[in-house]
Amino acid sequence: MNKVQIAIIGAGPAGLSTAIELSNMGYDDIVVFDREDEAGGTPRHCGHLGFGIFEFYRLLSGPDYAKKLTKIAADRNITINLKHTLVDISKDILTFSTTDGLVKYSAKRTVLALGARETPRSARLVSGIRSPNIMTTGALQRFIYLHNTIPFKNPVIVGSEVVSFSALMSSRKAGINIAAIIEEDKELNSFSILKSFSETILQTPVKLGYEISSINGDDKEVKSVTISKDGIDETIECDGVIFSGDFTPESALLQENFKDFNFANNSVFISQAFQTTNKNFFAVGNVLRGALTAFKCFFEGKRLAKFIDDSLKQEKLKPQHVKIEADENIQWYYPSLLDLNYPSKILTNLRVNKKTTGRIIVSVNDIDVYEKQIDAKTYTNIKIPREAYPVSKNDTIKIRLES
Ligand SMILES: Cc1cc2nc3c(=O)[nH]c(=O)nc-3n(C[C@H](O)[C@H](O)[C@H](O)COP(=O)(O)OP(=O)(O)OC[C@H]3O[C@@H](n4cnc5c(N)ncnc54)[C@H](O)[C@@H]3O)c2cc1C
């Protein structure tokens, strides 16, 4: 059994910034683990510019940003154990699968910074053929930026989140012509200007309100997709399909290992101190929700370091958690625990799962204590302020959406 004071799982922006900030505070017994063979997380395969402005005051590409973070960690002598996949955390023992077999660690504090992933085709229940040319944006970026390979020439993109336009830009840079962007909703799931940008400047049609009903071809090749709107089918010729966005936390392992798992969020319950219901485990970055930007995850990591410092210095400090629950109209929310030990201006941050005009209502033990009018899209960040709700440790706070 290896022992370490602080174990951080995930060498992306959230995990590395936590490690760097803890090192700045004087901690030197920190080990970061990652299943990949290089550190840096998702930005490693995002070859476009768009990273680093707030962290380093420089506009960087994803790979340069990942390298910069990794170099800072290396300069601080932070150990990064690569090719270590966390496979179990039962009884607080961290078990990693490595090329040398299973390796076990115990840590005083563990940070889960596992990131999020896009929902693949299998989970979207789209019928039709199987083909290697059906993939997520993340997989496409890996082909292009890590393996220097172009898997197809003329695919469609399904989805219209910001990441879908990242897939569009990466494709164009690699010489791939996108046949169309297909979105089930009647509006774009990101900034509306991206539609005219795609259609006029990039000559890529954006088809709103269309469902993808089947992927056609044979076992090897995609030949077309069938899309439908108001019961009328249309066929688009293409040689691949990129399922983009619809991010979900990388949390399968956590679901198995946490008694109290937040199924509404598909993640662990988390306080404003990033502490889970197991006081030795913290979670940070996109594992808390779908994908937000790298700088958001970076700054969360920096904030988390202070809470870990507190918890190590005040071993006797017991969390005073009040659970926050949310209804099914809420796409994700965090924090999902209010720790009464810490003051907080925000009760929680959330997003809705469809375009909504209505009211967000907060209740404590089923009595409504706060409401707020909203006119929100799926990518609108909503903050619920922590008003002076009188709550005590065993209360339940519920958030519901009425449209
Ligand atoms: C296509 C695309 C384009 C993007 N473009 C931008 C942009 O332009 N600007 C921007 O600011 N953000 C962008 N983002 C978002 C940004 O990449 C993420 O916000 C950021 O990487 C999240 O950081 P993280 O540390 O939470 O997770 P990640 O960066 O995903 O890191 C998680 C790490 O955990 C590791 N891991 C997961 N499970 C295990 C396990 N069981 N054992 C060991 N290791 C594990 C993974 O290997 C990974 O290295 C983009 C994202 C995508 C997908």
The ligand as a Gaussian input file, in Angstrom:
#p B3LYP/6-31G(d) Opt

LIG

0 1
 C      -14.108000      19.687000     -28.327000
 C      -13.913000      20.583000     -27.132000
 C      -13.509000      21.905000     -27.308000
 C      -13.302000      22.737000     -26.207000
 N      -12.898000      24.022000     -26.400000
 C      -12.646000      24.827000     -25.345000
 C      -12.137000      26.167000     -25.512000
 O      -11.930000      26.609000     -26.641000
 N      -11.893000      26.911000     -24.400000
 C      -12.120000      26.429000     -23.134000
 O      -11.866000      27.146000     -22.154000
 N      -12.594000      25.179000     -22.943000
 C      -12.864000      24.374000     -23.997000
 N      -13.332000      23.111000     -23.802000
 C      -13.647000      22.668000     -22.437000
 C      -12.404000      22.210000     -21.646000
 O      -11.671000      21.293000     -22.382000
 C      -12.874000      21.604000     -20.335000
 O      -13.636000      22.573000     -19.634000
 C      -11.740000      21.204000     -19.398000
 O      -10.823000      20.370000     -20.041000
 C      -12.307000      20.481000     -18.181000
 O      -11.287000      20.248000     -17.277000
 P      -11.364000      19.033000     -16.233000
 O      -10.027000      19.030000     -15.547000
 O      -12.581000      19.129000     -15.420000
 O      -11.530000      17.719000     -17.132000
 P      -10.648000      17.102000     -18.300000
 O       -9.832000      18.128000     -18.992000
 O      -11.575000      16.283000     -19.116000
 O       -9.637000      16.141000     -17.523000
 C      -10.076000      14.980000     -16.864000
 C       -8.918000      14.014000     -16.774000
 O       -9.299000      12.926000     -15.937000
 C       -8.767000      11.741000     -16.480000
 N       -9.561000      10.607000     -15.998000
 C      -10.902000      10.408000     -16.158000
 N      -11.271000       9.253000     -15.563000
 C      -10.146000       8.721000     -15.004000
 C       -9.887000       7.538000     -14.257000
 N      -10.861000       6.660000     -13.926000
 N       -8.620000       7.309000     -13.848000
 C       -7.617000       8.182000     -14.159000
 N       -7.801000       9.311000     -14.868000
 C       -9.052000       9.578000     -15.281000
 C       -8.877000      11.937000     -17.983000
 O       -7.961000      11.117000     -18.674000
 C       -8.538000      13.417000     -18.131000
 O       -7.173000      13.632000     -18.384000
 C      -13.532000      22.243000     -24.893000
 C      -13.935000      20.910000     -24.710000
 C      -14.130000      20.076000     -25.818000
 C      -14.547000      18.643000     -25.608000

